[in-house]
C-alpha cells in the first residue's frame, strides 16, 4: 500500500512538471515573438518569420530543458513543430513535440500554447 502512495506521488510530480513546462510555453513563445519583432522594428530583413521564431523558441527551450534537468532530474527533448495563426489576430499558436523521461515515467506528445501578441512592438 505504501509503495502505491509513493508511485502516485511520483506520478503526480511528473504530471506537475509537464504541466508547468506547458504553462511556460506561452511566455517563451511571447519572448521569441518579441525578439523577432525587434528585428523588424529596427529594419532588419526577415524572410520567413515563422521559421525564425521557431529557431528562437527552440534555442530558448534548449536552455529551459537543461534547467528542468538540473532542477527536477527530468530529461526533456523538445522541438517546435509549428507557429500558426489563430482565429484571433492577436494570438499565435505554438505546437511543440515533447519527449520527457524521469525514472520509469515517460511523456511523448505535442503541447500547444496560445500566445498573445498584444503589447509587442508594432513594426
Biopython code that builds the backbone (N, CA, C, O; Angstrom):
import numpy as np
from Bio.PDB.StructureBuilder import StructureBuilder

atoms = [
    (1, "UNK", "N", (0.825, -1.200, 0.000)),
    (1, "UNK", "CA", (0.000, 0.000, 0.000)),
    (1, "UNK", "C", (0.868, 1.263, 0.000)),
    (1, "UNK", "O", (0.594, 2.206, -0.743)),
    (2, "UNK", "N", (1.905, 1.281, 0.826)),
    (2, "UNK", "CA", (2.778, 2.451, 0.890)),
    (2, "UNK", "C", (3.489, 2.666, -0.441)),
    (2, "UNK", "O", (3.684, 3.809, -0.856)),
    (3, "UNK", "N", (3.875, 1.595, -1.112)),
    (3, "UNK", "CA", (4.527, 1.684, -2.408)),
    (3, "UNK", "C", (3.609, 2.347, -3.427)),
    (3, "UNK", "O", (4.067, 3.133, -4.257)),
    (4, "UNK", "N", (2.316, 2.036, -3.371)),
    (4, "UNK", "CA", (1.352, 2.641, -4.283)),
    (4, "UNK", "C", (1.270, 4.142, -4.051)),
    (4, "UNK", "O", (1.185, 4.911, -5.008)),
    (5, "UNK", "N", (1.296, 4.568, -2.787)),
    (5, "UNK", "CA", (1.242, 6.003, -2.476)),
    (5, "UNK", "C", (2.473, 6.708, -3.016)),
    (5, "UNK", "O", (2.371, 7.812, -3.551)),
    (6, "UNK", "N", (3.640, 6.079, -2.882)),
    (6, "UNK", "CA", (4.868, 6.673, -3.395)),
    (6, "UNK", "C", (4.795, 6.792, -4.911)),
    (6, "UNK", "O", (5.165, 7.822, -5.474)),
    (7, "UNK", "N", (4.317, 5.739, -5.575)),
    (7, "UNK", "CA", (4.172, 5.771, -7.025)),
    (7, "UNK", "C", (3.188, 6.859, -7.453)),
    (7, "UNK", "O", (3.411, 7.546, -8.450)),
    (8, "UNK", "N", (2.104, 7.011, -6.700)),
    (8, "UNK", "CA", (1.100, 8.018, -7.017)),
    (8, "UNK", "C", (1.692, 9.419, -6.857)),
    (8, "UNK", "O", (1.478, 10.283, -7.708)),
    (9, "UNK", "N", (2.428, 9.645, -5.781)),
    (9, "UNK", "CA", (3.060, 10.947, -5.559)),
    (9, "UNK", "C", (4.073, 11.221, -6.661)),
    (9, "UNK", "O", (4.142, 12.331, -7.190)),
    (10, "UNK", "N", (4.857, 10.207, -7.003)),
    (10, "UNK", "CA", (5.854, 10.349, -8.063)),
    (10, "UNK", "C", (5.178, 10.683, -9.390)),
    (10, "UNK", "O", (5.651, 11.543, -10.133)),
    (11, "UNK", "N", (4.079, 10.006, -9.683)),
    (11, "UNK", "CA", (3.332, 10.238, -10.910)),
    (11, "UNK", "C", (2.741, 11.650, -10.917)),
    (11, "UNK", "O", (2.779, 12.335, -11.939)),
    (12, "UNK", "N", (2.198, 12.081, -9.784)),
    (12, "UNK", "CA", (1.638, 13.430, -9.684)),
    (12, "UNK", "C", (2.724, 14.478, -9.902)),
    (12, "UNK", "O", (2.494, 15.493, -10.560)),
    (13, "UNK", "N", (3.900, 14.231, -9.350)),
    (13, "UNK", "CA", (5.027, 15.148, -9.509)),
    (13, "UNK", "C", (5.416, 15.247, -10.981)),
    (13, "UNK", "O", (5.656, 16.343, -11.488)),
    (14, "UNK", "N", (5.480, 14.116, -11.661)),
    (14, "UNK", "CA", (5.818, 14.093, -13.086)),
    (14, "UNK", "C", (4.780, 14.880, -13.886)),
    (14, "UNK", "O", (5.137, 15.678, -14.752)),
    (15, "UNK", "N", (3.504, 14.657, -13.598)),
    (15, "UNK", "CA", (2.431, 15.385, -14.297)),
    (15, "UNK", "C", (2.539, 16.882, -14.036)),
    (15, "UNK", "O", (2.316, 17.690, -14.938)),
    (16, "UNK", "N", (2.881, 17.255, -12.802)),
    (16, "UNK", "CA", (3.038, 18.664, -12.458)),
    (16, "UNK", "C", (4.166, 19.288, -13.281)),
    (16, "UNK", "O", (4.023, 20.402, -13.786)),
    (17, "UNK", "N", (5.275, 18.582, -13.417)),
    (17, "UNK", "CA", (6.425, 19.095, -14.169)),
    (17, "UNK", "C", (6.032, 19.330, -15.634)),
    (17, "UNK", "O", (6.361, 20.369, -16.205)),
    (18, "UNK", "N", (5.336, 18.374, -16.233)),
    (18, "UNK", "CA", (4.909, 18.517, -17.637)),
    (18, "UNK", "C", (3.920, 19.678, -17.767)),
    (18, "UNK", "O", (3.998, 20.456, -18.717)),
    (19, "UNK", "N", (2.998, 19.794, -16.822)),
    (19, "UNK", "CA", (2.026, 20.891, -16.861)),
    (19, "UNK", "C", (2.743, 22.240, -16.706)),
    (19, "UNK", "O", (2.415, 23.203, -17.399)),
    (20, "UNK", "N", (3.708, 22.302, -15.809)),
    (20, "UNK", "CA", (4.485, 23.521, -15.601)),
    (20, "UNK", "C", (5.240, 23.889, -16.877)),
    (20, "UNK", "O", (5.280, 25.056, -17.266)),
    (21, "UNK", "N", (5.834, 22.894, -17.522)),
    (21, "UNK", "CA", (6.557, 23.101, -18.776)),
    (21, "UNK", "C", (5.608, 23.680, -19.828)),
    (21, "UNK", "O", (5.956, 24.632, -20.527)),
    (22, "UNK", "N", (4.414, 23.106, -19.936)),
    (22, "UNK", "CA", (3.424, 23.585, -20.903)),
    (22, "UNK", "C", (3.004, 25.017, -20.583)),
    (22, "UNK", "O", (2.844, 25.836, -21.489)),
    (23, "UNK", "N", (2.824, 25.321, -19.297)),
    (23, "UNK", "CA", (2.436, 26.676, -18.905)),
    (23, "UNK", "C", (3.508, 27.695, -19.275)),
    (23, "UNK", "O", (3.186, 28.842, -19.585)),
    (24, "UNK", "N", (4.766, 27.295, -19.248)),
    (24, "UNK", "CA", (5.863, 28.202, -19.580)),
    (24, "UNK", "C", (5.984, 28.461, -21.081)),
    (24, "UNK", "O", (6.627, 29.425, -21.493)),
    (25, "UNK", "N", (5.373, 27.612, -21.891)),
    (25, "UNK", "CA", (5.473, 27.775, -23.347)),
    (25, "UNK", "C", (4.917, 29.113, -23.826)),
    (25, "UNK", "O", (5.468, 29.722, -24.743)),
    (26, "UNK", "N", (3.834, 29.569, -23.215)),
    (26, "UNK", "CA", (3.232, 30.838, -23.649)),
    (26, "UNK", "C", (4.218, 31.996, -23.475)),
    (26, "UNK", "O", (4.376, 32.819, -24.376)),
    (27, "UNK", "N", (4.876, 32.057, -22.321)),
    (27, "UNK", "CA", (5.822, 33.150, -22.084)),
    (27, "UNK", "C", (7.052, 33.020, -22.976)),
    (27, "UNK", "O", (7.544, 34.014, -23.510)),
    (28, "UNK", "N", (7.546, 31.797, -23.136)),
    (28, "UNK", "CA", (8.704, 31.589, -24.010)),
    (28, "UNK", "C", (8.358, 31.938, -25.456)),
    (28, "UNK", "O", (9.173, 32.522, -26.171)),
    (29, "UNK", "N", (7.148, 31.579, -25.882)),
    (29, "UNK", "CA", (6.698, 31.923, -27.224)),
    (29, "UNK", "C", (6.589, 33.427, -27.396)),
    (29, "UNK", "O", (6.990, 33.973, -28.424)),
    (30, "UNK", "N", (6.052, 34.088, -26.398)),
    (30, "UNK", "CA", (5.928, 35.556, -26.450)),
    (30, "UNK", "C", (7.310, 36.209, -26.506)),
    (30, "UNK", "O", (7.525, 37.157, -27.262)),
    (31, "UNK", "N", (8.238, 35.699, -25.707)),
    (31, "UNK", "CA", (9.600, 36.235, -25.724)),
    (31, "UNK", "C", (10.236, 36.048, -27.102)),
    (31, "UNK", "O", (10.952, 36.924, -27.587)),
    (32, "UNK", "N", (9.970, 34.907, -27.725)),
    (32, "UNK", "CA", (10.508, 34.630, -29.062)),
    (32, "UNK", "C", (9.910, 35.572, -30.095)),
    (32, "UNK", "O", (10.618, 36.084, -30.963)),
    (33, "UNK", "N", (8.603, 35.797, -29.999)),
    (33, "UNK", "CA", (7.946, 36.746, -30.907)),
    (33, "UNK", "C", (8.491, 38.152, -30.701)),
    (33, "UNK", "O", (8.710, 38.883, -31.667)),
    (34, "UNK", "N", (8.710, 38.531, -29.450)),
    (34, "UNK", "CA", (9.236, 39.865, -29.155)),
    (34, "UNK", "C", (10.615, 40.042, -29.777)),
    (34, "UNK", "O", (10.934, 41.103, -30.313)),
    (35, "UNK", "N", (11.429, 38.992, -29.701)),
    (35, "UNK", "CA", (12.769, 39.048, -30.291)),
    (35, "UNK", "C", (12.684, 39.249, -31.805)),
    (35, "UNK", "O", (13.441, 40.030, -32.382)),
    (36, "UNK", "N", (11.774, 38.549, -32.423)),
    (36, "UNK", "CA", (11.616, 38.659, -33.878)),
    (36, "UNK", "C", (11.049, 40.028, -34.268)),
    (36, "UNK", "O", (11.480, 40.605, -35.266)),
    (37, "UNK", "N", (10.102, 40.553, -33.506)),
    (37, "UNK", "CA", (9.541, 41.859, -33.840)),
    (37, "UNK", "C", (10.579, 42.967, -33.639)),
    (37, "UNK", "O", (10.530, 43.992, -34.317)),
    (38, "UNK", "N", (11.510, 42.765, -32.718)),
    (38, "UNK", "CA", (12.606, 43.730, -32.548)),
    (38, "UNK", "C", (13.415, 43.851, -33.842)),
    (38, "UNK", "O", (13.799, 44.949, -34.242)),
    (39, "UNK", "N", (13.667, 42.721, -34.483)),
    (39, "UNK", "CA", (14.416, 42.741, -35.752)),
    (39, "UNK", "C", (13.684, 43.595, -36.785)),
    (39, "UNK", "O", (14.280, 44.452, -37.438)),
    (40, "UNK", "N", (12.391, 43.346, -36.918)),
    (40, "UNK", "CA", (11.592, 44.066, -37.904)),
    (40, "UNK", "C", (11.519, 45.551, -37.520)),
    (40, "UNK", "O", (11.614, 46.427, -38.380)),
    (41, "UNK", "N", (11.353, 45.815, -36.245)),
    (41, "UNK", "CA", (11.252, 47.190, -35.758)),
    (41, "UNK", "C", (12.500, 47.998, -36.127)),
    (41, "UNK", "O", (12.411, 49.181, -36.456)),
    (42, "UNK", "N", (13.654, 47.345, -36.068)),
    (42, "UNK", "CA", (14.907, 48.033, -36.399)),
    (42, "UNK", "C", (15.336, 47.782, -37.841)),
    (42, "UNK", "O", (16.521, 47.855, -38.164)),
    (43, "UNK", "N", (14.367, 47.485, -38.707)),
    (43, "UNK", "CA", (14.539, 47.392, -40.157)),
    (43, "UNK", "C", (15.436, 46.262, -40.637)),
    (43, "UNK", "O", (16.017, 46.353, -41.719)),
    (44, "UNK", "N", (15.558, 45.203, -39.854)),
    (44, "UNK", "CA", (16.270, 44.032, -40.354)),
    (44, "UNK", "C", (15.350, 43.264, -41.297)),
    (44, "UNK", "O", (14.137, 43.220, -41.090)),
    (45, "UNK", "N", (15.917, 42.676, -42.305)),
    (45, "UNK", "CA", (15.123, 41.910, -43.269)),
    (45, "UNK", "C", (14.793, 40.548, -42.668)),
    (45, "UNK", "O", (15.663, 39.852, -42.145)),
    (46, "UNK", "N", (13.521, 40.187, -42.756)),
    (46, "UNK", "CA", (13.053, 38.893, -42.277)),
    (46, "UNK", "C", (12.429, 38.171, -43.462)),
    (46, "UNK", "O", (11.473, 38.658, -44.064)),
    (47, "UNK", "N", (12.979, 37.004, -43.792)),
    (47, "UNK", "CA", (12.480, 36.256, -44.952)),
    (47, "UNK", "C", (11.347, 35.298, -44.599)),
    (47, "UNK", "O", (10.375, 35.174, -45.345)),
    (48, "UNK", "N", (11.475, 34.630, -43.468)),
    (48, "UNK", "CA", (10.455, 33.663, -43.047)),
    (48, "UNK", "C", (10.309, 33.769, -41.530)),
    (48, "UNK", "O", (10.987, 33.071, -40.777)),
    (49, "UNK", "N", (9.418, 34.648, -41.102)),
    (49, "UNK", "CA", (9.305, 34.935, -39.670)),
    (49, "UNK", "C", (8.900, 33.712, -38.859)),
    (49, "UNK", "O", (9.346, 33.563, -37.721)),
    (50, "UNK", "N", (8.075, 32.840, -39.406)),
    (50, "UNK", "CA", (7.664, 31.637, -38.661)),
    (50, "UNK", "C", (8.868, 30.737, -38.383)),
    (50, "UNK", "O", (9.032, 30.229, -37.274)),
    (51, "UNK", "N", (9.700, 30.550, -39.397)),
    (51, "UNK", "CA", (10.905, 29.726, -39.208)),
    (51, "UNK", "C", (11.873, 30.392, -38.230)),
    (51, "UNK", "O", (12.488, 29.724, -37.399)),
    (52, "UNK", "N", (11.998, 31.707, -38.338)),
    (52, "UNK", "CA", (12.875, 32.439, -37.420)),
    (52, "UNK", "C", (12.388, 32.305, -35.982)),
    (52, "UNK", "O", (13.182, 32.074, -35.071)),
    (53, "UNK", "N", (11.079, 32.451, -35.782)),
    (53, "UNK", "CA", (10.512, 32.327, -34.436)),
    (53, "UNK", "C", (10.705, 30.901, -33.917)),
    (53, "UNK", "O", (11.006, 30.710, -32.738)),
    (54, "UNK", "N", (10.534, 29.895, -34.786)),
    (54, "UNK", "CA", (10.770, 28.505, -34.378)),
    (54, "UNK", "C", (12.205, 28.316, -33.899)),
    (54, "UNK", "O", (12.442, 27.674, -32.876)),
    (55, "UNK", "N", (13.158, 28.873, -34.634)),
    (55, "UNK", "CA", (14.573, 28.743, -34.248)),
    (55, "UNK", "C", (14.841, 29.419, -32.904)),
    (55, "UNK", "O", (15.526, 28.862, -32.048)),
    (56, "UNK", "N", (14.302, 30.609, -32.728)),
    (56, "UNK", "CA", (14.488, 31.338, -31.474)),
    (56, "UNK", "C", (13.888, 30.550, -30.319)),
    (56, "UNK", "O", (14.521, 30.385, -29.276)),
    (57, "UNK", "N", (12.656, 30.061, -30.510)),
    (57, "UNK", "CA", (11.986, 29.304, -29.449)),
    (57, "UNK", "C", (12.717, 27.998, -29.145)),
    (57, "UNK", "O", (12.828, 27.606, -27.984)),
    (58, "UNK", "N", (13.218, 27.322, -30.184)),
    (58, "UNK", "CA", (13.977, 26.088, -29.947)),
    (58, "UNK", "C", (15.215, 26.354, -29.089)),
    (58, "UNK", "O", (15.551, 25.553, -28.217)),
    (59, "UNK", "N", (15.891, 27.475, -29.335)),
    (59, "UNK", "CA", (17.062, 27.832, -28.517)),
    (59, "UNK", "C", (16.652, 28.077, -27.067)),
    (59, "UNK", "O", (17.334, 27.633, -26.144)),
    (60, "UNK", "N", (15.548, 28.778, -26.868)),
    (60, "UNK", "CA", (15.061, 29.055, -25.521)),
    (60, "UNK", "C", (14.657, 27.757, -24.814)),
    (60, "UNK", "O", (14.927, 27.581, -23.625)),
    (61, "UNK", "N", (14.014, 26.857, -25.549)),
    (61, "UNK", "CA", (13.598, 25.587, -24.959)),
    (61, "UNK", "C", (14.800, 24.723, -24.576)),
    (61, "UNK", "O", (14.757, 24.002, -23.579)),
    (62, "UNK", "N", (15.847, 24.794, -25.352)),
    (62, "UNK", "CA", (17.063, 24.033, -25.031)),
    (62, "UNK", "C", (17.595, 24.452, -23.659)),
    (62, "UNK", "O", (17.997, 23.608, -22.859)),
    (63, "UNK", "N", (17.593, 25.757, -23.396)),
    (63, "UNK", "CA", (18.040, 26.279, -22.098)),
    (63, "UNK", "C", (17.095, 25.811, -20.985)),
    (63, "UNK", "O", (17.542, 25.362, -19.929)),
    (64, "UNK", "N", (15.791, 25.923, -21.233)),
    (64, "UNK", "CA", (14.799, 25.511, -20.236)),
    (64, "UNK", "C", (14.896, 24.008, -19.970)),
    (64, "UNK", "O", (14.771, 23.574, -18.825)),
    (65, "UNK", "N", (15.114, 23.221, -21.009)),
    (65, "UNK", "CA", (15.236, 21.770, -20.837)),
    (65, "UNK", "C", (16.388, 21.435, -19.897)),
    (65, "UNK", "O", (16.269, 20.538, -19.062)),
    (66, "UNK", "N", (17.494, 22.147, -20.028)),
    (66, "UNK", "CA", (18.636, 21.928, -19.151)),
    (66, "UNK", "C", (18.301, 22.356, -17.719)),
    (66, "UNK", "O", (18.691, 21.689, -16.761)),
    (67, "UNK", "N", (17.583, 23.460, -17.581)),
    (67, "UNK", "CA", (17.171, 23.910, -16.246)),
    (67, "UNK", "C", (16.282, 22.864, -15.571)),
    (67, "UNK", "O", (16.452, 22.585, -14.384)),
    (68, "UNK", "N", (15.350, 22.291, -16.304)),
    (68, "UNK", "CA", (14.469, 21.257, -15.753)),
    (68, "UNK", "C", (15.262, 19.997, -15.381)),
    (68, "UNK", "O", (14.963, 19.334, -14.388)),
    (69, "UNK", "N", (16.277, 19.681, -16.195)),
    (69, "UNK", "CA", (17.107, 18.517, -15.883)),
    (69, "UNK", "C", (17.817, 18.725, -14.555)),
    (69, "UNK", "O", (17.859, 17.826, -13.715)),
    (70, "UNK", "N", (18.377, 19.920, -14.369)),
    (70, "UNK", "CA", (19.108, 20.200, -13.141)),
    (70, "UNK", "C", (18.176, 20.338, -11.934)),
    (70, "UNK", "O", (18.500, 19.870, -10.842)),
    (71, "UNK", "N", (17.033, 20.972, -12.127)),
    (71, "UNK", "CA", (16.123, 21.242, -11.017)),
    (71, "UNK", "C", (15.277, 20.031, -10.624)),
    (71, "UNK", "O", (15.095, 19.752, -9.439)),
    (72, "UNK", "N", (14.759, 19.309, -11.633)),
    (72, "UNK", "CA", (13.820, 18.222, -11.366)),
    (72, "UNK", "C", (14.355, 16.829, -11.692)),
    (72, "UNK", "O", (13.714, 15.826, -11.377)),
    (73, "UNK", "N", (15.524, 16.765, -12.321)),
    (73, "UNK", "CA", (16.061, 15.460, -12.704)),
    (73, "UNK", "C", (15.289, 14.806, -13.836)),
    (73, "UNK", "O", (15.243, 13.580, -13.936)),
    (74, "UNK", "N", (14.686, 15.618, -14.685)),
    (74, "UNK", "CA", (13.889, 15.099, -15.806)),
    (74, "UNK", "C", (14.614, 15.410, -17.116)),
    (74, "UNK", "O", (15.136, 16.508, -17.309)),
    (75, "UNK", "N", (14.635, 14.430, -18.002)),
    (75, "UNK", "CA", (15.263, 14.605, -19.310)),
    (75, "UNK", "C", (14.174, 14.987, -20.304)),
    (75, "UNK", "O", (13.298, 14.178, -20.611)),
    (76, "UNK", "N", (14.227, 16.222, -20.810)),
    (76, "UNK", "CA", (13.227, 16.706, -21.760)),
    (76, "UNK", "C", (13.909, 17.023, -23.084)),
    (76, "UNK", "O", (14.933, 17.704, -23.131)),
    (77, "UNK", "N", (13.315, 16.512, -24.155)),
    (77, "UNK", "CA", (13.740, 16.836, -25.504)),
    (77, "UNK", "C", (12.534, 17.454, -26.194)),
    (77, "UNK", "O", (11.425, 16.926, -26.122)),
    (78, "UNK", "N", (12.762, 18.569, -26.858)),
    (78, "UNK", "CA", (11.629, 19.255, -27.477)),
    (78, "UNK", "C", (12.019, 19.830, -28.830)),
    (78, "UNK", "O", (13.188, 20.089, -29.116)),
    (79, "UNK", "N", (10.999, 20.017, -29.645)),
    (79, "UNK", "CA", (11.188, 20.625, -30.955)),
    (79, "UNK", "C", (9.907, 21.356, -31.341)),
    (79, "UNK", "O", (8.818, 20.784, -31.298)),
    (80, "UNK", "N", (10.045, 22.604, -31.711)),
    (80, "UNK", "CA", (8.893, 23.371, -32.177)),
    (80, "UNK", "C", (8.526, 22.834, -33.551)),
    (80, "UNK", "O", (9.353, 22.818, -34.463)),
    (81, "UNK", "N", (7.281, 22.395, -33.695)),
    (81, "UNK", "CA", (6.880, 21.850, -34.991)),
    (81, "UNK", "C", (6.077, 22.856, -35.819)),
    (81, "UNK", "O", (6.012, 22.750, -37.044)),
    (82, "UNK", "N", (5.458, 23.848, -35.127)),
    (82, "UNK", "CA", (4.770, 24.877, -35.916)),
    (82, "UNK", "C", (4.503, 26.132, -35.105)),
    (82, "UNK", "O", (4.375, 26.115, -33.881)),
    (83, "UNK", "N", (4.427, 27.218, -35.853)),
    (83, "UNK", "CA", (3.995, 28.520, -35.351)),
    (83, "UNK", "C", (2.852, 28.909, -36.279)),
    (83, "UNK", "O", (3.065, 29.131, -37.471)),
    (84, "UNK", "N", (1.634, 28.991, -35.732)),
    (84, "UNK", "CA", (0.454, 29.151, -36.580)),
    (84, "UNK", "C", (-0.396, 30.346, -36.175)),
    (84, "UNK", "O", (-0.399, 30.770, -35.020)),
    (85, "UNK", "N", (-1.113, 30.873, -37.149)),
    (85, "UNK", "CA", (-2.115, 31.897, -36.876)),
    (85, "UNK", "C", (-3.309, 31.226, -36.206)),
    (85, "UNK", "O", (-3.511, 30.018, -36.329)),
    (86, "UNK", "N", (-4.086, 32.022, -35.504)),
    (86, "UNK", "CA", (-5.313, 31.511, -34.892)),
    (86, "UNK", "C", (-6.497, 32.307, -35.437)),
    (86, "UNK", "O", (-6.330, 33.183, -36.285)),
    (87, "UNK", "N", (-7.681, 31.996, -34.947)),
    (87, "UNK", "CA", (-8.866, 32.749, -35.353)),
    (87, "UNK", "C", (-8.775, 34.205, -34.901)),
    (87, "UNK", "O", (-9.355, 35.098, -35.517)),
    (88, "UNK", "N", (-8.040, 34.424, -33.820)),
    (88, "UNK", "CA", (-7.850, 35.781, -33.309)),
    (88, "UNK", "C", (-6.596, 36.391, -33.930)),
    (88, "UNK", "O", (-5.547, 35.746, -33.955)),
    (89, "UNK", "N", (-6.686, 37.609, -34.425)),
    (89, "UNK", "CA", (-5.479, 38.242, -34.992)),
    (89, "UNK", "C", (-4.467, 38.627, -33.912)),
    (89, "UNK", "O", (-3.364, 39.074, -34.228)),
    (90, "UNK", "N", (-4.831, 38.458, -32.652)),
    (90, "UNK", "CA", (-3.965, 38.863, -31.538)),
    (90, "UNK", "C", (-3.295, 37.684, -30.858)),
    (90, "UNK", "O", (-2.650, 37.851, -29.823)),
    (91, "UNK", "N", (-3.438, 36.499, -31.423)),
    (91, "UNK", "CA", (-2.837, 35.309, -30.806)),
    (91, "UNK", "C", (-2.117, 34.466, -31.836)),
    (91, "UNK", "O", (-2.469, 34.446, -33.016)),
    (92, "UNK", "N", (-1.096, 33.768, -31.356)),
    (92, "UNK", "CA", (-0.317, 32.846, -32.181)),
    (92, "UNK", "C", (-0.304, 31.502, -31.449)),
    (92, "UNK", "O", (-0.180, 31.454, -30.225)),
    (93, "UNK", "N", (-0.431, 30.420, -32.207)),
    (93, "UNK", "CA", (-0.421, 29.078, -31.635)),
    (93, "UNK", "C", (0.931, 28.426, -31.883)),
    (93, "UNK", "O", (1.407, 28.362, -33.016)),
    (94, "UNK", "N", (1.539, 27.945, -30.806)),
    (94, "UNK", "CA", (2.786, 27.193, -30.890)),
    (94, "UNK", "C", (2.490, 25.731, -30.631)),
    (94, "UNK", "O", (1.759, 25.389, -29.702)),
    (95, "UNK", "N", (3.065, 24.867, -31.462)),
    (95, "UNK", "CA", (2.968, 23.419, -31.235)),
    (95, "UNK", "C", (4.389, 22.891, -31.059)),
    (95, "UNK", "O", (5.265, 23.112, -31.895)),
    (96, "UNK", "N", (4.590, 22.188, -29.950)),
    (96, "UNK", "CA", (5.919, 21.702, -29.599)),
    (96, "UNK", "C", (5.842, 20.208, -29.285)),
    (96, "UNK", "O", (5.064, 19.778, -28.433)),
    (97, "UNK", "N", (6.669, 19.421, -29.994)),
    (97, "UNK", "CA", (6.757, 17.987, -29.680)),
    (97, "UNK", "C", (7.701, 17.853, -28.491)),
    (97, "UNK", "O", (8.821, 18.365, -28.498)),
    (98, "UNK", "N", (7.214, 17.147, -27.464)),
    (98, "UNK", "CA", (7.987, 16.978, -26.239)),
    (98, "UNK", "C", (8.091, 15.505, -25.897)),
    (98, "UNK", "O", (7.104, 14.769, -25.902)),
    (99, "UNK", "N", (9.324, 15.093, -25.597)),
    (99, "UNK", "CA", (9.588, 13.755, -25.070)),
    (99, "UNK", "C", (10.292, 13.959, -23.739)),
    (99, "UNK", "O", (11.312, 14.644, -23.665)),
    (100, "UNK", "N", (9.743, 13.362, -22.689)),
    (100, "UNK", "CA", (10.311, 13.540, -21.360)),
    (100, "UNK", "C", (10.401, 12.201, -20.648)),
    (100, "UNK", "O", (9.516, 11.354, -20.769)),
    (101, "UNK", "N", (11.494, 12.025, -19.899)),
    (101, "UNK", "CA", (11.717, 10.806, -19.124)),
    (101, "UNK", "C", (12.206, 11.175, -17.738)),
    (101, "UNK", "O", (13.085, 12.021, -17.573)),
    (102, "UNK", "N", (11.625, 10.532, -16.755)),
    (102, "UNK", "CA", (12.122, 10.652, -15.384)),
    (102, "UNK", "C", (11.844, 9.335, -14.695)),
    (102, "UNK", "O", (10.698, 8.905, -14.567)),
    (103, "UNK", "N", (12.921, 8.702, -14.252)),
    (103, "UNK", "CA", (12.819, 7.376, -13.649)),
    (103, "UNK", "C", (12.101, 6.455, -14.637)),
    (103, "UNK", "O", (12.575, 6.277, -15.759)),
    (104, "UNK", "N", (10.988, 5.876, -14.249)),
    (104, "UNK", "CA", (10.300, 4.961, -15.155)),
    (104, "UNK", "C", (9.114, 5.627, -15.847)),
    (104, "UNK", "O", (8.336, 4.957, -16.526)),
    (105, "UNK", "N", (8.973, 6.933, -15.680)),
    (105, "UNK", "CA", (7.837, 7.641, -16.265)),
    (105, "UNK", "C", (8.258, 8.331, -17.555)),
    (105, "UNK", "O", (9.377, 8.825, -17.689)),
    (106, "UNK", "N", (7.319, 8.347, -18.497)),
    (106, "UNK", "CA", (7.609, 8.945, -19.800)),
    (106, "UNK", "C", (6.425, 9.774, -20.278)),
    (106, "UNK", "O", (5.269, 9.504, -19.951)),
    (107, "UNK", "N", (6.755, 10.784, -21.056)),
    (107, "UNK", "CA", (5.742, 11.577, -21.742)),
    (107, "UNK", "C", (6.231, 11.768, -23.168)),
    (107, "UNK", "O", (7.395, 12.098, -23.396)),
    (108, "UNK", "N", (5.346, 11.560, -24.114)),
    (108, "UNK", "CA", (5.658, 11.766, -25.513)),
    (108, "UNK", "C", (4.407, 12.343, -26.156)),
    (108, "UNK", "O", (3.418, 11.635, -26.344)),
    (109, "UNK", "N", (4.449, 13.619, -26.491)),
    (109, "UNK", "CA", (3.257, 14.223, -27.057)),
    (109, "UNK", "C", (3.529, 15.602, -27.616)),
    (109, "UNK", "O", (4.661, 16.087, -27.614)),
    (110, "UNK", "N", (2.476, 16.216, -28.088)),
    (110, "UNK", "CA", (2.558, 17.562, -28.645)),
    (110, "UNK", "C", (1.834, 18.507, -27.686)),
    (110, "UNK", "O", (0.652, 18.339, -27.387)),
    (111, "UNK", "N", (2.578, 19.497, -27.217)),
    (111, "UNK", "CA", (1.993, 20.518, -26.354)),
    (111, "UNK", "C", (1.660, 21.730, -27.214)),
    (111, "UNK", "O", (2.420, 22.095, -28.111)),
    (112, "UNK", "N", (0.525, 22.345, -26.934)),
    (112, "UNK", "CA", (0.091, 23.519, -27.679)),
    (112, "UNK", "C", (-0.086, 24.679, -26.714)),
    (112, "UNK", "O", (-0.527, 24.506, -25.578)),
    (113, "UNK", "N", (0.264, 25.854, -27.187)),
    (113, "UNK", "CA", (0.119, 27.039, -26.352)),
    (113, "UNK", "C", (-0.239, 28.234, -27.210)),
    (113, "UNK", "O", (0.419, 28.522, -28.209)),
    (114, "UNK", "N", (-1.298, 28.929, -26.803)),
    (114, "UNK", "CA", (-1.667, 30.185, -27.455)),
    (114, "UNK", "C", (-0.931, 31.318, -26.783)),
    (114, "UNK", "O", (-0.830, 31.370, -25.557)),
    (115, "UNK", "N", (-0.425, 32.211, -27.580)),
    (115, "UNK", "CA", (0.361, 33.324, -27.069)),
    (115, "UNK", "C", (-0.207, 34.632, -27.608)),
    (115, "UNK", "O", (-0.429, 34.775, -28.810)),
    (116, "UNK", "N", (-0.439, 35.574, -26.716)),
    (116, "UNK", "CA", (-0.929, 36.877, -27.128)),
    (116, "UNK", "C", (0.212, 37.731, -27.667)),
    (116, "UNK", "O", (1.322, 37.719, -27.135)),
    (117, "UNK", "N", (-0.081, 38.470, -28.731)),
    (117, "UNK", "CA", (0.921, 39.394, -29.270)),
    (117, "UNK", "C", (0.630, 40.834, -28.847)),
    (117, "UNK", "O", (1.348, 41.759, -29.226)),
    (118, "UNK", "N", (-0.416, 41.008, -28.070)),
    (118, "UNK", "CA", (-0.766, 42.346, -27.611)),
    (118, "UNK", "C", (0.370, 42.917, -26.777)),
    (118, "UNK", "O", (0.931, 42.236, -25.919)),
    (119, "UNK", "N", (0.695, 44.157, -27.038)),
    (119, "UNK", "CA", (1.726, 44.833, -26.275)),
    (119, "UNK", "C", (3.132, 44.712, -26.862)),
    (119, "UNK", "O", (4.057, 45.377, -26.395)),
    (120, "UNK", "N", (3.297, 43.875, -27.875)),
    (120, "UNK", "CA", (4.607, 43.788, -28.525)),
    (120, "UNK", "C", (4.789, 45.004, -29.431)),
    (120, "UNK", "O", (3.814, 45.623, -29.856)),
    (121, "UNK", "N", (6.052, 45.340, -29.721)),
    (121, "UNK", "CA", (6.317, 46.470, -30.635)),
    (121, "UNK", "C", (5.649, 46.222, -31.966)),
    (121, "UNK", "O", (5.669, 45.108, -32.489)),
    (122, "UNK", "N", (5.064, 47.255, -32.504)),
    (122, "UNK", "CA", (4.397, 47.167, -33.795)),
    (122, "UNK", "C", (5.332, 47.698, -34.875)),
    (122, "UNK", "O", (5.600, 48.898, -34.944)),
    (123, "UNK", "N", (5.829, 46.789, -35.722)),
    (123, "UNK", "CA", (6.777, 47.232, -36.762)),
    (123, "UNK", "C", (6.058, 48.067, -37.785)),
    (123, "UNK", "O", (6.675, 48.536, -38.742)),
]
sb = StructureBuilder()
sb.init_structure("model")
sb.init_model(0)
sb.init_chain("A")
sb.init_seg("    ")
for serial, (resi, resn, name, xyz) in enumerate(atoms, 1):
    if name == "N":
        sb.init_residue(resn, " ", resi, " ")
    sb.init_atom(name, np.array(xyz, "f"), 0.0, 1.0, " ", f" {name:<3s}", serial, name[0])
structure = sb.get_structure()
